[in-house]
Amino acid sequence: MKAKEMTNMTTEQLQAQVSELKTQLFNLRFQLATGQLSNPKMITEVKRDIARTKTVLRLKEQA
């Protein structure tokens, strides 16, 4: 999801998305450890999505 789309979301929605992305990251890491992950790049993409979401959340706090 783009940062521009995230700016329209509420803080509760952003926090829920961070939680969901962290769960997804955990599952991807588990799949990687068991050898079931077909695309390891997904881990990097989810990490970036988490960082992007946290950045937007922080900007909303400062505003």
PLY file of the C-alpha trace (Angstrom):
ply
format ascii 1.0
element vertex 63
property float x
property float y
property float z
element edge 62
property int vertex1
property int vertex2
end_header
0.00 0.00 0.00
1.23 3.47 -0.82
1.91 6.06 1.88
-0.49 8.43 0.14
-3.32 5.94 0.67
-2.34 5.50 4.32
-2.67 9.20 5.11
-6.45 8.90 4.68
-6.66 6.13 7.28
-7.32 6.72 10.98
-4.71 5.96 13.64
-6.71 2.94 14.80
-6.73 1.53 11.28
-3.00 2.13 10.93
-2.28 0.40 14.24
-4.42 -2.54 13.18
-2.53 -2.71 9.90
0.83 -2.74 11.71
-0.40 -5.60 13.85
-1.63 -7.50 10.81
1.66 -6.95 8.96
3.68 -8.17 11.95
1.62 -11.35 12.02
2.19 -11.78 8.30
5.94 -11.26 8.79
5.99 -13.91 11.52
4.23 -16.38 9.23
6.63 -15.64 6.37
9.65 -16.16 8.62
8.16 -19.43 9.80
7.65 -20.55 6.19
11.24 -19.57 5.39
12.56 -21.64 8.28
10.58 -24.69 7.21
11.50 -24.29 3.56
7.97 -23.59 2.33
8.47 -19.97 1.28
8.50 -19.67 -2.50
9.35 -15.95 -2.71
11.81 -14.69 -0.04
11.43 -11.13 -1.32
8.04 -11.01 0.37
9.78 -10.68 3.75
11.52 -7.49 2.60
8.31 -6.07 1.18
6.38 -6.70 4.41
9.17 -5.10 6.45
9.00 -2.01 4.25
5.22 -1.88 4.57
5.57 -1.99 8.37
8.11 0.84 8.30
5.96 2.87 5.92
2.91 2.44 8.13
4.81 3.37 11.28
6.18 6.47 9.56
2.70 7.65 8.59
1.49 6.91 12.12
4.33 9.00 13.57
3.59 11.88 11.22
-0.04 11.85 12.33
1.06 11.99 15.98
3.23 15.03 15.34
0.54 16.90 13.43
0 1
1 2
2 3
3 4
4 5
5 6
6 7
7 8
8 9
9 10
10 11
11 12
12 13
13 14
14 15
15 16
16 17
17 18
18 19
19 20
20 21
21 22
22 23
23 24
24 25
25 26
26 27
27 28
28 29
29 30
30 31
31 32
32 33
33 34
34 35
35 36
36 37
37 38
38 39
39 40
40 41
41 42
42 43
43 44
44 45
45 46
46 47
47 48
48 49
49 50
50 51
51 52
52 53
53 54
54 55
55 56
56 57
57 58
58 59
59 60
60 61
61 62
